[in-house]
Amino acid sequence: ITDSPPDVQLSRSSDADMLELNTELERMADAVENQTVQVTWMAHDMVVLRTSPEVVDSMRELQEAYLRCKSAVYGEPESGAA
């Protein structure tokens, strides 16, 4: 008994579906990871700012320095720091 074309087509379709599913799951995992990092930094900032209000100026300076570095590395125009 030999493989019939529908079996081969089903196998290829299944492989393509699995690849698409893996790609989508990886994209979703990356998005969740990015959100987790953002939430962690937000929580850290809130703790720092509530326990040591004088850190606000230092945080602002660090953010401005980060934006300048990012602009230098990626060539993005500097935006006015708020």
Buried (B, 14 or more C-beta within 10 A) or exposed (E): EEEEEEEEEEEEEEEEEEEEEEEEEEEEEEEEEEEEEEEEEEEEEEEBEEEEEEBEEEEEEEEEEEBEEEEEEEEEEEEEEE
